[in-house]
Amino acid sequence: MKTRLHIAQICPFYYPVIGGMETHVQMLAEGLVSRGHKVTVLTTNSSRKGKIKEGYSKINGVDVIRYPVLFPIISGAKFWPTCSVKVLIENFDIIHTHNYRHPHGDLSALAGKLRDIPSILTTHDPIKETPLIAKFMEFYDRYLALFTTKLYDRIILISDGEISFFKSKGIHKRKLILIPNGVPDFYFKPGNGTSFRQKLGLNDSDFLILQVSRIDYDKGMEFIIKAMPYVLKLIPSAKYIVVGPTTNITLYNKLLKIIRHYNLDKNVIFTGPLSKEEVRNAYYACDVFVYIGLGQRSFSYGISTLEAMAVGKPVIINKNAEGGFIKNNISGLMVRYGDVKNLVEILYKLYNNESFRKILGRRARMIVSNFAWSRIVTKIESVYYEVLKERI
């Protein structure tokens, strides 16, 4: 069996586009290259806001090929079937697609089936119920998933909560593998929280509630902002800081209206995208990190949650993620999306108890020390060798 593999990583966006899935694929691709593998990323020429001109580039040893999008579908899914044509003509050893329910994954896996090339799917927490996409999700899950999931040799889940969902689709548990997102070593190193506060004109006494993510509907920001008037009654110094790019201008404008309506201009701050160093400083500056994804079945922790834990900060996530490696009141705190009263109670408890914040932060850092990207790459590489061995 070959030890140096040619691996296709297929995803709708790739660096310089910023996001959780994009970071995951980049870290994985570059980690595989550092181990001697040849990695080709097949992606679109979309930057979410426009188009990337370069059709081909080499980024940190990774070959990146960008294809035009024929048309968008829904919830970030795009139709760009040329990636599957590349699978048909290129001699890949492994096809690794990213994002469940997206046509690029299913078409590429089908092409792999025709070529007898093993296909891997990483789901990236697809189980988000929003009114806009619920009907599409239901149709796909009810009628298409029974066929499409059979195209994959393995399905990698990033959170525990996904396991029961995919088992309900008739997928054998042997095919499902839990490998969470990784954390770059960078975030385990010291940062400068004071510098971040000074840059934003914040006081040392301000209670900083941080979220690092792009601005989009499924990130739960509207919930946090609508809770802020109640938070401020108990914690007058509270500031909600959102670090990340705007990928949904309609939502952004809606959030600005809510902020103006509640007179929160000084208490809710959007920084926009920041450098990696500044993001790390933001983690060190904050008192608590929040990532409460939208939907009744949001199981995602978000890569940024792991980064905040690596820095040693207490985190608040969606209660639907309970049962994973983040344990309520032990290594993090949990609240249901929309439960303003519970969120306010949790924030007030953390505000009043600095020692509790530190205990949660220490436990969080200890847990994610096992999630270093070098370890995650090793686990995924082992999956590749395992499915190839089954072909012998």
C-alpha positions in Angstrom: 0.0 0.0 0.0 1.2 3.5 -0.8 2.4 5.6 2.0 2.6 8.9 0.1 -0.9 9.7 -1.1 -2.5 12.1 -3.5 -5.5 13.5 -1.6 -8.3 15.7 -2.9 -9.8 18.0 -0.4 -13.1 19.3 -1.8 -14.9 22.3 -0.2 -16.9 25.3 -1.3 -14.5 27.9 0.1 -10.8 27.9 0.9 -8.2 30.4 2.1 -8.1 33.5 1.9 -11.8 33.0 2.7 -12.1 32.9 6.5 -14.5 30.6 8.4 -14.6 27.5 10.6 -14.8 25.0 7.8 -12.2 26.9 5.8 -9.8 26.9 8.7 -10.4 23.1 9.2 -9.6 22.2 5.6 -6.5 24.5 5.5 -5.0 23.1 8.7 -5.7 19.5 7.5 -4.3 20.1 4.0 -1.2 21.8 5.2 -0.7 19.2 8.0 -0.9 16.4 5.4 1.6 18.1 3.1 4.0 18.4 6.0 3.8 14.6 6.2 4.9 14.1 2.6 1.4 13.7 1.0 0.4 15.6 -2.2 -2.8 17.6 -1.5 -5.0 19.2 -4.1 -7.8 21.4 -2.9 -10.8 21.7 -5.3 -12.9 24.7 -4.4 -15.0 27.5 -5.9 -13.7 30.9 -7.0 -16.2 32.5 -4.6 -15.0 34.7 -1.7 -18.6 35.0 -0.3 -18.5 38.7 -1.3 -17.2 38.3 -4.9 -14.8 36.2 -7.0 -11.2 35.2 -6.6 -9.4 35.7 -9.9 -6.6 33.1 -9.6 -7.8 29.8 -11.1 -4.7 28.0 -9.7 -2.4 28.8 -6.8 0.0 27.0 -4.4 -0.6 28.0 -0.8 1.9 26.7 1.8 2.6 23.6 -0.4 -1.1 22.9 -1.2 -2.3 23.0 -4.8 -5.5 25.0 -4.9 -7.8 24.9 -8.0 -10.8 27.2 -8.1 -13.8 26.5 -10.3 -16.6 28.9 -11.3 -20.0 28.5 -9.7 -22.9 27.8 -12.1 -25.5 28.9 -9.6 -26.1 29.1 -5.8 -28.6 26.8 -4.2 -29.3 27.5 -0.5 -27.6 28.0 2.8 -24.1 28.4 1.2 -24.5 25.4 -1.0 -23.4 26.0 -4.6 -23.6 24.0 -7.8 -20.1 23.6 -9.4 -20.0 20.1 -11.0 -16.6 20.6 -12.6 -14.9 19.4 -9.4 -16.4 15.9 -10.0 -15.0 16.0 -13.6 -11.5 16.5 -12.0 -12.1 13.5 -9.9 -12.9 11.4 -13.0 -9.7 12.4 -14.8 -7.1 12.8 -12.0 -5.4 9.9 -10.2 -6.3 10.7 -6.6 -5.8 8.1 -3.9 -8.4 9.6 -1.6 -11.3 12.0 -2.1 -12.2 13.9 1.0 -15.3 16.2 0.7 -16.5 18.7 3.2 -20.1 19.7 4.1 -23.0 17.3 4.2 -26.0 17.9 1.8 -23.8 19.9 -0.6 -23.9 18.7 -4.2 -20.1 19.1 -4.7 -19.6 16.3 -2.1 -22.1 13.9 -3.5 -21.1 14.4 -7.1 -17.4 14.0 -6.3 -18.1 10.8 -4.2 -20.2 9.4 -7.1 -17.3 10.1 -9.5 -15.0 8.4 -7.0 -17.3 5.4 -6.9 -17.0 5.1 -10.7 -13.1 5.3 -10.4 -13.1 3.0 -7.3 -11.4 5.7 -5.2 -12.3 5.8 -1.5 -14.4 8.8 -0.4 -14.5 10.4 3.0 -17.1 13.0 4.1 -16.6 15.5 7.0 -20.0 16.8 7.9 -19.1 20.1 9.6 -22.2 20.1 11.9 -24.9 20.3 9.2 -27.8 20.0 11.6 -29.0 23.6 11.8 -32.7 24.2 11.6 -33.6 27.7 10.3 -36.9 28.6 8.5 -35.1 29.3 5.3 -33.5 25.9 4.8 -35.7 23.5 6.9 -37.7 22.3 4.0 -34.7 21.6 1.8 -33.0 19.8 4.7 -36.1 17.7 5.3 -36.4 16.8 1.6 -32.7 15.8 1.4 -32.7 13.8 4.6 -35.9 12.0 3.8 -35.3 11.1 0.1 -31.7 11.7 -0.9 -29.6 10.8 2.1 -30.4 7.1 2.0 -28.6 7.0 -1.4 -25.9 9.7 -1.0 -24.5 8.5 2.3 -23.8 5.1 0.7 -21.3 6.8 -1.6 -18.9 7.4 1.3 -16.5 4.9 2.8 -16.4 6.9 6.1 -18.3 9.8 7.5 -16.3 12.0 9.9 -18.4 13.8 12.5 -17.1 16.8 14.4 -19.4 16.6 17.4 -21.0 13.8 19.5 -24.5 15.1 18.9 -24.4 14.2 15.2 -24.0 10.5 15.9 -27.7 9.7 16.6 -28.8 11.8 13.7 -26.7 9.9 11.1 -27.5 6.5 12.7 -31.2 7.4 12.1 -30.4 7.5 8.4 -29.5 3.8 8.6 -25.7 4.3 8.5 -23.8 1.6 10.3 -21.9 2.9 13.3 -18.6 1.4 11.9 -18.9 4.0 9.1 -19.2 6.9 11.5 -16.1 8.3 13.1 -15.9 11.1 15.6 -12.9 13.4 15.0 -13.5 16.9 16.4 -12.0 20.1 15.1 -8.4 20.8 16.0 -6.8 23.7 17.7 -3.6 25.3 16.3 -0.6 25.4 18.7 -0.7 29.2 18.2 -3.6 29.6 20.6 -1.8 27.8 23.4 0.8 30.5 23.4 0.6 33.8 25.4 -1.4 36.8 24.1 -1.9 40.4 25.1 -5.4 41.0 26.4 -4.6 44.5 27.6 -3.6 45.6 24.1 -6.9 44.4 22.7 -8.9 46.4 25.4 -6.8 49.5 24.8 -7.3 49.3 21.0 -11.1 49.3 21.5 -11.0 51.9 24.3 -12.3 49.5 26.9 -11.6 49.6 30.6 -10.0 46.9 32.7 -13.2 46.7 34.7 -15.4 46.1 31.6 -16.9 42.6 31.5 -16.2 41.3 28.0 -18.4 38.7 26.4 -16.7 37.6 23.2 -17.8 35.8 20.1 -15.4 35.0 17.2 -17.3 34.1 14.0 -18.5 35.5 10.8 -21.8 37.4 11.0 -24.5 35.0 9.7 -27.9 33.7 10.8 -26.8 30.4 12.3 -24.2 32.0 14.7 -26.8 33.1 17.2 -25.8 36.8 17.5 -29.4 38.1 17.4 -30.2 36.2 20.6 -27.2 37.6 22.5 -27.9 41.2 21.4 -31.6 40.9 22.4 -30.5 39.6 25.8 -28.0 42.5 26.4 -30.6 45.0 27.9 -31.3 42.4 30.6 -27.6 41.6 31.1 -26.9 45.3 31.5 -29.4 45.6 34.3 -27.2 43.2 36.4 -23.8 43.9 34.8 -23.6 47.6 33.7 -20.1 47.2 32.5 -20.9 44.3 30.1 -19.7 44.6 26.5 -20.6 42.1 23.7 -17.7 41.9 21.2 -18.1 40.2 17.9 -14.9 39.5 15.9 -15.2 38.3 12.3 -16.3 39.3 8.8 -19.8 40.1 7.7 -21.0 37.4 5.3 -24.7 38.3 5.6 -25.2 42.0 5.1 -29.0 41.7 5.5 -28.5 40.2 9.0 -25.8 42.8 9.8 -28.2 45.6 9.0 -30.9 44.0 11.1 -28.5 43.6 14.1 -27.6 47.3 13.8 -31.3 48.3 13.9 -31.7 46.1 17.1 -28.7 47.8 18.6 -30.0 51.3 17.9 -33.5 50.3 19.2 -32.1 49.2 22.6 -29.4 52.0 22.7 -26.6 49.4 22.8 -24.2 51.3 20.6 -21.6 51.4 23.4 -22.2 47.9 24.6 -22.2 45.9 21.3 -19.1 46.2 19.2 -18.4 44.6 15.8 -14.6 44.7 15.1 -14.7 43.1 11.7 -12.0 40.6 10.7 -8.7 40.8 12.7 -5.3 39.3 12.3 -4.5 36.0 14.0 -2.5 37.8 16.7 -5.3 40.2 17.4 -7.8 37.4 17.6 -5.7 35.7 20.2 -5.4 38.9 22.1 -9.2 39.1 22.0 -9.5 35.7 23.6 -7.0 36.8 26.3 -9.0 40.0 26.9 -12.4 38.5 27.3 -14.0 37.3 30.5 -16.3 34.7 28.8 -16.7 33.3 25.3 -20.1 32.6 23.8 -21.1 30.5 20.8 -24.8 29.6 21.0 -25.7 28.4 17.5 -29.2 28.9 16.1 -31.6 26.0 15.9 -33.2 23.3 18.0 -30.5 20.8 16.9 -27.3 22.8 16.7 -24.6 20.5 18.0 -21.6 22.6 17.0 -19.0 23.9 19.3 -17.3 26.0 16.6 -13.6 26.1 16.1 -13.4 29.4 17.9 -14.9 27.8 21.0 -11.9 25.4 21.1 -9.5 28.3 20.6 -11.0 30.2 23.5 -10.7 27.0 25.6 -7.1 26.7 24.6 -6.5 30.2 26.0 -8.1 29.1 29.2 -11.5 31.0 29.0 -14.9 29.8 30.2 -17.2 29.1 27.3 -21.0 29.1 26.9 -22.4 26.9 24.2 -25.8 25.6 23.0 -27.3 23.1 25.4 -27.9 20.8 22.4 -24.2 20.1 22.5 -24.5 18.4 25.9 -23.0 15.0 26.0 -19.8 15.9 24.2 -16.4 16.7 25.6 -17.7 20.0 27.0 -19.5 19.1 30.2 -22.0 21.6 31.8 -20.6 23.3 34.9 -17.4 21.3 34.6 -15.6 22.5 31.4 -18.1 25.0 30.1 -21.7 26.2 30.5 -24.7 25.6 28.4 -27.9 27.5 27.5 -30.7 26.8 25.0 -30.9 29.3 22.2 -33.6 31.9 23.0 -33.6 31.3 26.8 -32.7 34.8 27.8 -33.4 34.3 31.5 -30.9 31.4 31.7 -28.3 33.2 29.7 -28.5 36.2 32.0 -28.3 34.0 35.1 -25.2 32.3 33.7 -23.4 35.5 32.8 -24.2 37.0 36.2 -22.9 34.0 37.9 -19.6 34.2 36.0 -19.4 38.0 36.6 -19.7 37.5 40.4 -17.4 34.6 40.6 -13.9 35.1 39.2 -12.6 31.9 40.8 -15.3 29.9 39.1 -14.3 31.5 35.7 -10.7 30.5 36.3 -11.6 26.9 37.3 -13.7 26.5 34.1 -10.9 28.0 32.0 -8.2 25.7 33.5 -10.4 22.6 32.9 -11.2 23.8 29.3 -7.5 24.3 28.5 -6.6 20.9 29.8 -9.3 19.2 27.7 -8.4 20.8 24.4 -4.8 20.1 24.8 -5.8 16.7 23.3 -7.1 18.5 20.2 -3.9 19.9 18.9 -4.0 19.8 15.0 -1.1 17.5 14.8 -3.1 14.8 16.6 -6.2 15.5 14.5 -4.2 15.1 11.3 -2.9 11.8 12.5 -6.4 10.5 13.2 -7.7 11.5 9.8 -4.6 10.1 8.0 -5.3 6.8 9.8 -8.8 6.8 8.3 -7.3 7.2 4.8 -5.0 4.2 5.3 -7.8 2.2 6.8 -10.2 2.6 3.8 -7.3 2.0 1.3 -6.4 -1.2 3.2 -10.0 -2.4 2.7 -9.5 -2.0 -1.1 -6.6 -4.5 -1.1 
